[in-house]
Amino acid sequence: MTDMHRYTARFVERHWQRSVCRMSSVAGKRRALPSAFPVLDLPLLPIHKHIYEANLRNSNAWCKNDATVKGGTSYPITVKKNLRAQEIAIKNRLPCVYLVDSGGAFLPLQSEIFPDKNHGGRTFYNEAIMSAMKIPQVAVVCGSCTAGGAYIPTMAEEAVMVHRIGTIFLGGPPLVKAATGEEVTPEDLGGARLHAEVSGCVDHFAWEEKEAFDYTRNIISTLNFLLPEEEEETKKRNAEEEPLHSLEELLGLAPKSYNYSLDVKMVVSRLVDGSRFLEFKARYGTSLVTGFAKIHGHLVGILANDGQLSYEAALKGSHFVQLCNQRDVPLLFLQNTAPTAALTLSTKQAEMNSNHLKAQGSMMSAVASASVPKITVVIGGCHGADSYAMCGRAFDPNFLFLWPNAKVSIASPGHIGSLLPLDGEQEEEQKKQEEELNRMLVKESSAFFSSSRMWDDGVILPQNTRKVLRDVLDIIKQQRYQLSTETLQSIPLRM
């Protein structure tokens, strides 16, 4: 490449970047184009009664959960949860406030917490990367920060510490006593006064927690964010239309099993503004419903399962995902994938399967390479390869939620038989194997089994889905309010 070509390329790149900056600064002042999407008026009819009531009975039987387990020291699942929170912050340029009260790693499980790439040390790596990306991080030390827990506040850009409550040290008084014989109080070893006046590890000394939170609010106000006027936001919210039918009806639309599914458009109509939905390719590949709608004023492209993804449905999904990506429209996947694929019993079926695989692969590629935000809600089944095309966990959605009735497994309980080889001579043994696998799948496919292992971002009640979607779409959108987003080459370093 000649010097003239290099100069031209640099000039074009700089001109393009300036144009993008000008467009993004003006975008907040422009109004969205008006729309008149058709209304999906799909009330519950008598014909739906038996399925609706079966689903409703199943919904009312869901268990409750207590999250206050294993507080203090970090277990492997604690580390995984922390890393997921940081991943969300990085992806959405979300400011972070760390409320730190940690006993460090739970030593008996150190091999599952310390050595690997995505173990505890990744938390500190992420803190450094986030600072370099200008993602603000503030720590409030409101408890003991021992061992690895001590690095979280010291790597944050600003730290607040509460007197006589917060402490920071690598090893506490018992360890000092064991190592040196010296007796020292937690306050003298690593209290707020020491770190605010002597070490400089914290930036703000607070006499009590309320004062610490006041400091934190004031720090947040210095982050150089330009938020929309409250009055403007209120007007926007007031202009939104509620769905035509009650959100509570989603309890009876949450499928008990794949065989208890109602038209997925009934779910869509109870989630979107005014039940308005502009369907895309309505007559083609009908096992996948695609189209545009608004949720609390946010324009989204929706892909919702209405059966197994056929060859035509996968092609349609690929087209729609690429269309949304081109228009910079976030994608919402409502996933209820089929339990298993049909058995291949003929040459024609094998040929159809081959075409289906190609189309499915095309949709997976489109979903994986789409740069727009992606949100997935598993409203029923999450099974097999179709779950990948519908943006399952492996395809890195910005957020992934489950309804309590959801089932997550390679095959659905009760459908495992079609995956086992047929052998007439060992029919009895095969039956036992099938029963054992089904028992395992019943346990391991539960939404709560999945969520407790951080395979998703939480189990949400169907009637709360519209609110949750509003919140995550607000989170995704808020990054445009940050005035300074260029990546830095250095990060703030403490004394």
JOCOR-V713224 format. One record per residue. N is the residue number from 0. RES is the residue in three letters. SS is DSSP state (~ for helix, > for strand, _ for the rest). D_FIRST is the distance of its C-alpha to the first C-alpha in whole Angstrom. Layout:
BEGIN
N_RES_SS_D_FIRST + N_RES_SS_D_FIRST
END
This chain:
BEGIN
0_MET___0 + 1_THR___4 + 2_ASP_~_7 + 3_MET_~_8 + 4_HIS_~_6 + 5_ARG_~_7 + 6_TYR_~_10 + 7_THR_~_11 + 8_ALA_~_10 + 9_ARG_~_12 + 10_PHE_~_15 + 11_VAL_~_15 + 12_GLU_~_16 + 13_ARG_~_18 + 14_HIS_~_20 + 15_TRP_~_21 + 16_GLN_~_22 + 17_ARG_~_24 + 18_SER_~_25 + 19_VAL_~_26 + 20_CYS_~_28 + 21_ARG_~_30 + 22_MET_~_31 + 23_SER_~_32 + 24_SER_~_34 + 25_VAL_~_36 + 26_ALA_~_36 + 27_GLY___39 + 28_LYS___41 + 29_ARG___41 + 30_ARG___43 + 31_ALA___43 + 32_LEU___43 + 33_PRO___47 + 34_SER___48 + 35_ALA___51 + 36_PHE___50 + 37_PRO___53 + 38_VAL_>_56 + 39_LEU___57 + 40_ASP___60 + 41_LEU___61 + 42_PRO___65 + 43_LEU___66 + 44_LEU___69 + 45_PRO_~_72 + 46_ILE_~_70 + 47_HIS_~_68 + 48_LYS_~_70 + 49_HIS_~_71 + 50_ILE_~_67 + 51_TYR_~_67 + 52_GLU_~_70 + 53_ALA_~_69 + 54_ASN_~_65 + 55_LEU_~_67 + 56_ARG_~_69 + 57_ASN_~_67 + 58_SER_~_65 + 59_ASN_~_68 + 60_ALA___68 + 61_TRP___65 + 62_CYS___65 + 63_LYS___65 + 64_ASN___62 + 65_ASP___63 + 66_ALA___60 + 67_THR___61 + 68_VAL___61 + 69_LYS___60 + 70_GLY___59 + 71_GLY___58 + 72_THR___57 + 73_SER_>_54 + 74_TYR___54 + 75_PRO_~_51 + 76_ILE_~_51 + 77_THR_~_51 + 78_VAL_~_48 + 79_LYS_~_47 + 80_LYS_~_48 + 81_ASN_~_46 + 82_LEU_~_43 + 83_ARG_~_43 + 84_ALA_~_44 + 85_GLN_~_41 + 86_GLU_~_39 + 87_ILE_~_40 + 88_ALA_~_40 + 89_ILE_~_36 + 90_LYS_~_35 + 91_ASN_~_37 + 92_ARG___36 + 93_LEU___40 + 94_PRO___42 + 95_CYS_>_44 + 96_VAL_>_48 + 97_TYR_>_49 + 98_LEU_>_53 + 99_VAL_>_53 + 100_ASP_>_56 + 101_SER_>_55 + 102_GLY___57 + 103_GLY___54 + 104_ALA_>_54 + 105_PHE___57 + 106_LEU_~_57 + 107_PRO_~_59 + 108_LEU_~_56 + 109_GLN_~_53 + 110_SER_~_51 + 111_GLU_~_50 + 112_ILE___49 + 113_PHE___48 + 114_PRO___45 + 115_ASP___43 + 116_LYS___40 + 117_ASN___41 + 118_HIS___44 + 119_GLY___46 + 120_GLY_~_43 + 121_ARG_~_40 + 122_THR_~_42 + 123_PHE_~_41 + 124_TYR_~_38 + 125_ASN_~_38 + 126_GLU_~_39 + 127_ALA_~_36 + 128_ILE_~_34 + 129_MET_~_35 + 130_SER_~_36 + 131_ALA_~_32 + 132_MET___32 + 133_LYS___34 + 134_ILE___37 + 135_PRO___40 + 136_GLN_>_43 + 137_VAL_>_46 + 138_ALA_>_49 + 139_VAL_>_53 + 140_VAL_>_55 + 141_CYS_>_58 + 142_GLY_>_59 + 143_SER_>_59 + 144_CYS_>_55 + 145_THR_>_56 + 146_ALA___53 + 147_GLY___50 + 148_GLY_~_51 + 149_ALA_~_51 + 150_TYR_~_47 + 151_ILE_~_47 + 152_PRO_~_48 + 153_THR_~_47 + 154_MET_~_43 + 155_ALA___44 + 156_GLU___43 + 157_GLU_>_46 + 158_ALA_>_49 + 159_VAL_>_53 + 160_MET_>_56 + 161_VAL_>_60 + 162_HIS___62 + 163_ARG___65 + 164_ILE___63 + 165_GLY___59 + 166_THR_>_59 + 167_ILE_>_55 + 168_PHE_>_56 + 169_LEU___54 + 170_GLY___58 + 171_GLY___61 + 172_PRO_~_65 + 173_PRO_~_66 + 174_LEU_~_63 + 175_VAL_~_64 + 176_LYS_~_67 + 177_ALA_~_67 + 178_ALA_~_64 + 179_THR_~_66 + 180_GLY___69 + 181_GLU___69 + 182_GLU___70 + 183_VAL___67 + 184_THR___67 + 185_PRO_~_64 + 186_GLU_~_64 + 187_ASP_~_64 + 188_LEU_~_62 + 189_GLY_~_59 + 190_GLY_>_60 + 191_ALA_~_59 + 192_ARG_~_61 + 193_LEU_~_59 + 194_HIS_~_56 + 195_ALA_~_56 + 196_GLU_~_57 + 197_VAL_~_57 + 198_SER_~_54 + 199_GLY___52 + 200_CYS___50 + 201_VAL___51 + 202_ASP___51 + 203_HIS_>_54 + 204_PHE_>_58 + 205_ALA_>_60 + 206_TRP___63 + 207_GLU___63 + 208_GLU_~_61 + 209_LYS_~_62 + 210_GLU_~_60 + 211_ALA_~_57 + 212_PHE_~_56 + 213_ASP_~_57 + 214_TYR_~_54 + 215_THR_~_52 + 216_ARG_~_52 + 217_ASN_~_52 + 218_ILE_~_48 + 219_ILE_~_47 + 220_SER___48 + 221_THR___45 + 222_LEU___42 + 223_ASN___41 + 224_PHE_>_41 + 225_LEU___42 + 226_LEU___44 + 227_PRO___46 + 228_GLU___49 + 229_GLU_~_52 + 230_GLU_~_54 + 231_GLU_~_51 + 232_GLU_~_50 + 233_THR_~_54 + 234_LYS_~_54 + 235_LYS_~_51 + 236_ARG_~_53 + 237_ASN_~_56 + 238_ALA_~_55 + 239_GLU___54 + 240_GLU___56 + 241_GLU___58 + 242_PRO___58 + 243_LEU___61 + 244_HIS___62 + 245_SER___63 + 246_LEU_~_61 + 247_GLU_~_64 + 248_GLU_~_64 + 249_LEU_~_60 + 250_LEU_~_63 + 251_GLY_~_64 + 252_LEU_~_61 + 253_ALA___60 + 254_PRO___60 + 255_LYS___62 + 256_SER___61 + 257_TYR_~_59 + 258_ASN_~_62 + 259_TYR_~_63 + 260_SER___60 + 261_LEU___60 + 262_ASP___58 + 263_VAL_~_55 + 264_LYS_~_55 + 265_MET_~_58 + 266_VAL_~_56 + 267_VAL_~_53 + 268_SER_~_56 + 269_ARG___57 + 270_LEU___54 + 271_VAL___52 + 272_ASP_~_53 + 273_GLY_~_56 + 274_SER_~_55 + 275_ARG_>_53 + 276_PHE___50 + 277_LEU_>_48 + 278_GLU_>_48 + 279_PHE_>_45 + 280_LYS___46 + 281_ALA___49 + 282_ARG___51 + 283_TYR___48 + 284_GLY___48 + 285_THR___51 + 286_SER___51 + 287_LEU_>_48 + 288_VAL_>_48 + 289_THR_>_45 + 290_GLY_>_45 + 291_PHE_>_45 + 292_ALA_>_47 + 293_LYS_>_47 + 294_ILE_>_49 + 295_HIS___50 + 296_GLY___48 + 297_HIS_>_45 + 298_LEU_>_43 + 299_VAL_>_42 + 300_GLY_>_42 + 301_ILE_>_44 + 302_LEU_>_45 + 303_ALA_>_48 + 304_ASN_>_50 + 305_ASP___53 + 306_GLY___53 + 307_GLN___51 + 308_LEU___47 + 309_SER___48 + 310_TYR_~_45 + 311_GLU_~_45 + 312_ALA_~_45 + 313_ALA_~_42 + 314_LEU_~_40 + 315_LYS_~_41 + 316_GLY_~_41 + 317_SER_~_37 + 318_HIS_~_37 + 319_PHE_~_38 + 320_VAL_~_36 + 321_GLN_~_33 + 322_LEU_~_35 + 323_CYS_~_36 + 324_ASN_~_32 + 325_GLN_~_31 + 326_ARG_~_33 + 327_ASP___33 + 328_VAL___37 + 329_PRO_>_38 + 330_LEU_>_40 + 331_LEU_>_43 + 332_PHE_>_45 + 333_LEU_>_48 + 334_GLN_>_49 + 335_ASN___52 + 336_THR___51 + 337_ALA___53 + 338_PRO___55 + 339_THR___54 + 340_ALA___52 + 341_ALA___55 + 342_LEU___56 + 343_THR___55 + 344_LEU___58 + 345_SER___57 + 346_THR_~_54 + 347_LYS_~_53 + 348_GLN_~_53 + 349_ALA_~_51 + 350_GLU_~_48 + 351_MET_~_49 + 352_ASN_~_48 + 353_SER_~_45 + 354_ASN_~_43 + 355_HIS_~_44 + 356_LEU_~_42 + 357_LYS_~_39 + 358_ALA_~_40 + 359_GLN_~_41 + 360_GLY_~_37 + 361_SER_~_35 + 362_MET_~_37 + 363_MET_~_37 + 364_SER_~_33 + 365_ALA_~_33 + 366_VAL_~_35 + 367_ALA_~_33 + 368_SER_~_30 + 369_ALA___31 + 370_SER___30 + 371_VAL___33 + 372_PRO___36 + 373_LYS_>_39 + 374_ILE_>_42 + 375_THR_>_45 + 376_VAL_>_48 + 377_VAL_>_50 + 378_ILE___53 + 379_GLY___55 + 380_GLY_>_54 + 381_CYS_>_50 + 382_HIS_>_50 + 383_GLY___48 + 384_ALA___45 + 385_ASP_~_45 + 386_SER_~_45 + 387_TYR_~_42 + 388_ALA_~_41 + 389_MET___43 + 390_CYS___41 + 391_GLY___43 + 392_ARG_~_42 + 393_ALA_~_40 + 394_PHE_~_38 + 395_ASP___37 + 396_PRO___39 + 397_ASN___39 + 398_PHE_>_43 + 399_LEU_>_45 + 400_PHE_>_49 + 401_LEU_>_52 + 402_TRP_>_55 + 403_PRO___58 + 404_ASN___59 + 405_ALA___56 + 406_LYS_>_55 + 407_VAL_>_52 + 408_SER_>_52 + 409_ILE___51 + 410_ALA___54 + 411_SER___57 + 412_PRO___60 + 413_GLY___63 + 414_HIS___60 + 415_ILE_~_59 + 416_GLY_~_61 + 417_SER_~_59 + 418_LEU_~_57 + 419_LEU___59 + 420_PRO___60 + 421_LEU___63 + 422_ASP___66 + 423_GLY_~_69 + 424_GLU_~_71 + 425_GLN_~_69 + 426_GLU_~_70 + 427_GLU_~_72 + 428_GLU_~_69 + 429_GLN_~_66 + 430_LYS_~_68 + 431_LYS_~_69 + 432_GLN_~_65 + 433_GLU_~_64 + 434_GLU_~_67 + 435_GLU_~_65 + 436_LEU_~_61 + 437_ASN_~_63 + 438_ARG_~_64 + 439_MET_~_61 + 440_LEU_~_59 + 441_VAL_~_62 + 442_LYS_~_61 + 443_GLU_~_57 + 444_SER___56 + 445_SER_>_58 + 446_ALA_~_56 + 447_PHE_~_57 + 448_PHE_~_57 + 449_SER_~_53 + 450_SER_~_53 + 451_SER___55 + 452_ARG___52 + 453_MET___49 + 454_TRP___48 + 455_ASP___48 + 456_ASP___48 + 457_GLY___52 + 458_VAL_>_54 + 459_ILE_>_55 + 460_LEU___58 + 461_PRO_~_58 + 462_GLN_~_59 + 463_ASN_~_57 + 464_THR_~_54 + 465_ARG_~_53 + 466_LYS_~_53 + 467_VAL_~_51 + 468_LEU_~_48 + 469_ARG_~_49 + 470_ASP_~_48 + 471_VAL_~_45 + 472_LEU_~_44 + 473_ASP_~_44 + 474_ILE_~_43 + 475_ILE_~_40 + 476_LYS_~_40 + 477_GLN_~_41 + 478_GLN_~_37 + 479_ARG_~_36 + 480_TYR_~_39 + 481_GLN_>_37 + 482_LEU___36 + 483_SER___34 + 484_THR___31 + 485_GLU___28 + 486_THR___28 + 487_LEU___29 + 488_GLN___28 + 489_SER___32 + 490_ILE___35 + 491_PRO___38 + 492_LEU___40 + 493_ARG___44 + 494_MET___46
END
